[in-house]
Amino acid sequence: PLSQAKSSFEKSVATYFSEKTNRSPVEVTVGSKTGAITNGAVVIASITSCTNTSNPSVMIGAGLLAKKAVEKGLSSKPWVKTTLAPGSKVVTNYYEKAGLTTYLEKLGFNLVGYGCATCIGNSGPLPADVSRAVNENDLAVTAVLSGNRNFEGRISPDVKMNYLASPPLVVAYALAGTMDHDFDSQPLGKDGSGNDVFLKDIWPTPQEIQGVIDSVISADMFRKDYSSVFAGDRLWTSLDTPTGEVFEWDARSTYVRKPPYFEGMPRNPEPVTDIAGARVLAKLGDSVTTDHISPAGSIKVDSPAGKYLIDNGVAKADFNSYGSRRGNHEVMIRGTFANIRLKNLLLDGVEGGFTRNFLSGGSQTTIYEA
């Protein structure tokens, strides 16, 4: 429950500290605003497309919370990167009709697209000074999103701790600016008269939310937007597509490549034989997720997958994510166990897709190269 979020954070944050972690506040400048961040700072707050953006109750709730916050004179903390990526254009339509878009935008929740974005690692970089402060001081900063996956390293390479929350709470944490916040006892800021403003003062009631739903949402909204959902826009319809009954492989593509593993494969496979003389590649602890095994987030330039893309003429800005390149076996091979937060116990204090190559004296190398 929300009442235990602060204490839960306090218990777990120390596990993300290293010898380099700075425990003191670090000043950052974003645009014309200056602030100080420390461990637990919320640097990403995103209302994402999956899980609950098809639920008008929580989406209207987030909009009303933003409206009340703005009317009280509150604002998101400057170091928080805020985004809104609904799962449907219907959300945009009823936000506009309810007059809530303006308030969300005033808190920084601007529309960035529809569908997978922050929760798949497509959040884009943090503001340069925030990223610098995080990396130079090895800060354990956080992301709060309304998605359904909080794997390490997935949301942003700069973020160590990811929290899942409802859309209204995403807005609330953007206002708080930190996970180290007790909403019951700590105010979010002050109103124009200098009075403390708590979350309870701006939290919309169920009746308020239902009133907006009843007044702005109709079945016609969904019929209108979904009746042409497969038509596509001008860019989609103008794509040059081949004809024919089978797929035409493009040898130059770094997104979809023809895998060679089925060439010459016999109809009846050979019997499985024992593996002899193998050495341990990775010794892993608890909480190893699918994202540790095959990450879906951003691709680092100095990773095996990043080097492959550079060698094939792909600029860093066009790397996209592991998830977007799942049709390329060359990227997937190099991305296996390449999660930047993987902790291979064969190494001491090293994070990422690394291991010891016991065939060359036990030197450190990438798991792909080993």
N, C-alpha and C positions, 0 to 999 in steps of 0.2 A: 504493500500500500504506500501511497504518497507520504504518509506520516513517518515511514521508516526509510525513505530514500536517502536522506542525509546520513543517517547512522550506517546504512548499508554501504554507502560510498566511502565513509571514513574507515570502515573495516577493510575494504578491498583496495583502496588506492595505494597503500604502501607496497603491495605486491608488484606494482608497476615501477617502483623507484629503482634507480641504479646508483652507483657511486657518484655519477655526474649530475644527478637530479638536484636542481636548485629548489630549496624549500621556501625561498622568499619571493615576494611579488616582483614581476618583471614588467617594466613600462613598455607599452606598444602604442604606435600611432597608426590609425586607419583613417585615411582622408585627412580631414581637419580635426579629428577627435583623438584624444589621448586617454589611455586608461592603463590599468595594471592587471596582469593575469598571473595566476599561479596554478598549482596542481588542482585539477577539478574544474577549471574554467570551461564553460561551454563555448566551443569555437564553431560548431555547426548546429543549427536548429532547422530541421527540414520537415515540412508536411509533405510526405511522399505518396506516390501513387498507389502503392499496394496496401492490402489489408483493410483499410477502413475509409478511404476517400470516396467510396460509393455509399457511405453511410451519411445521409444529410444531417443527422443529429449532431455528430461530432464535428462535421465541417462547418455547419452553421454556428455551433458552439465556439469554434475557434475564431470565426469572424466576429461574433458578438463580444468575445473576450478582447479581441484586438480593438474593437470600437470603444469599449469601456476604458481600456488602458489609455488609448489616445486622448479620450475626453478627460481623463484624470491627469494628463500631462506626462505619462510614462513613455519610455522609448526603449528599444532593444539596446543592449550593451554594444559598444562599437566593435568589439572583437568577435562578435557572433556573426557568422555567415548564415544568413537566413534565406530560405528558398521555399517556393510553393510549386509542387509538381503534381497536380491532380491526376486521377485515373481517367477522367472524362471531361469533355468540354461542357457537359451539363453543369458541373460544379462552377465553372467560370460564369455560365449564364445566370445561375441563381445567386451567385455572389453579386453580380452586377445589378440584378433586379432588386436585391435586398439592400443595395447601397453599402456593401461591406468591403468591396475591393479596395477602396481608397484607404480604409483604416489598416488593412493588412499591409498595403504597400508602404504606409507611413512607418510601420514597424520593420520594413525591409523584406516582407514576404511577397516578393514579386513573382509573377508567373514565369517559370523557366522552361516549361514544356509539359507534355502529357506522357505518362508512362515512366518507365524505369529511368531514374536519375541518381539522386544521392545514395539510395539504398543499394545500388549495384556498383558504387564507386565513381559514378559520373558527377561528382560534386564540383569538379574543378579545383584548382589550388586555393588554399587559404590566402588571405591578404598577406603580402610579402613580409611585412614586419611581424605579423603574428606567427607565420611559419618560421621565420628566423628565431624569434624568441623561444618557440617551442623546441626547436632542434638544438639551438646553442645551449639551452638550459635543461634539456632532456625532460621537459615537463610532461606529466600525465594528464593531458587535456581530454575533453569529452565531446561527444556528439549526442544529440537528442533527436530522434526521428520517429515518425509514426509508421515505420515499416515493420517487417517481421524477422529481420536478421541482424544480429549485432556481433557478428564474427570480428575477431581482431584483424586489423589491417584492411578490412573490406571498404569501409566508408571513406577513409582518407589515410594515406600513409603517415600523416602527422598526428593522427588521433589514436590513442591507446584504448580508451574506454568508450563504448557505445551503449546508449540507453534507449529502450523502446518506450514510447509514450503515446497517449492519445493526441490528436491535433491540438486541442486546447492547451494541453500541458506542454507541447512543443513551443507554443507562443509564450506560455508562462516562464519556461526556462530561458527563452531568449531575453525576456525582461530581467530575470534574475542574473543571468550571465555565468552561473556556476552551479555545479551539482551539490556543492557544499552550502546548501541553503535550506532552511526550515521555513516552509511557507506559513506555518501556524504562528511562529514567533518573530519572524524577520520580515520587514516590509519590502516591497518591490521598489519603492521610491516614495516621493512626496508629491502631493497635488499642488495646484497653484496657490493654495493658502498655507502651504507648509505642513499639512497634515500627512501622517504616514498612510500609505496605501498598501493594504495586504491583498493577497490573492482572493480571499473571501469577499472583498469589496468589489471586485470586478468579475467574479465568476457568474456567468448567466444562469438563471433558473431554468428548470425543465419547461416551465410554462412559457418563458420568453423564447426559448428555442423552438418549441412547437408552434408558437404563434407566427414566427417567421416562416417556418416550413409550410404552414397552412396558407400563408399569403403569397408565397413566391414560387413554390414548386408544384408542377403539374405533370401529368403523364405526357402531355404534348411536347414538353421539353425533351424527353427521352426519345419520343418518336421522331422528332425533327432532326436531332443530332445523329441518331443511329440508323436512320433510313438510308443514308448514303455513306455509311462508315467504311464500306469496301471500295468506294469510288476513288478515293485518294485525291490529293491536291495536284496542282499543276506540275510540281517537281516530280511527284510519283508517276503521274501519267506520261510524263515526257521521257522517262527512263528508256534507254535502248535495250530491249530484251530479245534474246535469240528465239528462234522457233525450232520445232522438232520435238521428238518424243523422248529424247534422253538429254541429260544435262550436259552442256558444253563447258568443260573445264577450262579455266583461264590460268595458264602456267605462270602468269605474272602476278596473280592475285595473292595478297598476303592475308586475306580474310577466309577464303574457301579454296583449299587445295585438295587435289586427288590423293587420297592416302594410298601408299604402295603395298599395304599389308595383305591385300587380297589377291595380288598378282601371283599366279602360280600356286595358289593355295589348293591342295587336293580336296576333292569332295569329302573323302573320309580322312579325317585328321590322324596324324601319327599318335600312338599312345603317349601319355604323359610320363616322363622319366624323372627320376630324382635329381635335385639340384645338389651338386657336391662342391665343396671348397668355397662356398659363398661367405662373404663377410657382411657384418651389420652395416646398413646404409644410414639408418636413422633410428635412434632410440628416443621415443617420445613419451611425455608424461600424460597427465590427465587432460580432459577437455580438448581433445584433438577433433576438430570439426571438418566437415567436407571442404570448407574454405581453406583450411591448413593444407589439405591434400591437393586440392586443385583450386587455387584462388580465382575469384571473379572480379577483383578490384583492379586498381591501376597497375601499370607496368613500369617498373623502374628502368631508367636508362642503362644502368650498369648491371642489370640482371641478364641472364642468358637469353631470355625472350626479347629484352630490349636491344641487346647487341645484334640479335638476328634481324630485328626490324630495321635497325640503323643500316646494317649491311645490305638490306634489300631496298634501301632508298626511302624509308619511311621517316619523316621528321618526328621529333619528340611530341610536337603538338598534335600529331595525327595518330599517336599510339592507340588511343581509345583504351579499352580494358581487356583483360583476359576473357571475360564473359562474351565480349563482342567478337572475339577471334577464335571461338571454339570450333569453327569450321576449318581451322588450320592446324593440322597435327604437329607441325614444327613448333608452333607457339605452345601448344598444350604439353608436348614433351618437355620443353624447357621450363614450363610453368609448374610442373608437378613438384609438390613440396617447396614451392618458391614463395610461400606466404612470408611477408616481412616480419611477422611476429612468431614464426615457428621457432621453438626452442629444442634443438637437437642436443640431448644430454651427452652425446659423444664429445661435445665442445663445452668449454667453460665460458659462460657469460656472453655467448654469441647468439644473436637473433637473426632469423632469415633462413633461406634455403641452402644451408652449408652443412658439410660433413667432413669426416677425415677419410682420406684416400689411403687405405691400408696397403694398397698395391704399390705405393710409392713412399713408404716410410711413415704414413699416418699424417701427412701434411694436410692443412685445411684447403678445401676446394668447394665448389658448388656441387649440389647433389646431382645436377644435370651432367657436369663434367665427370663426376665419379662413376 
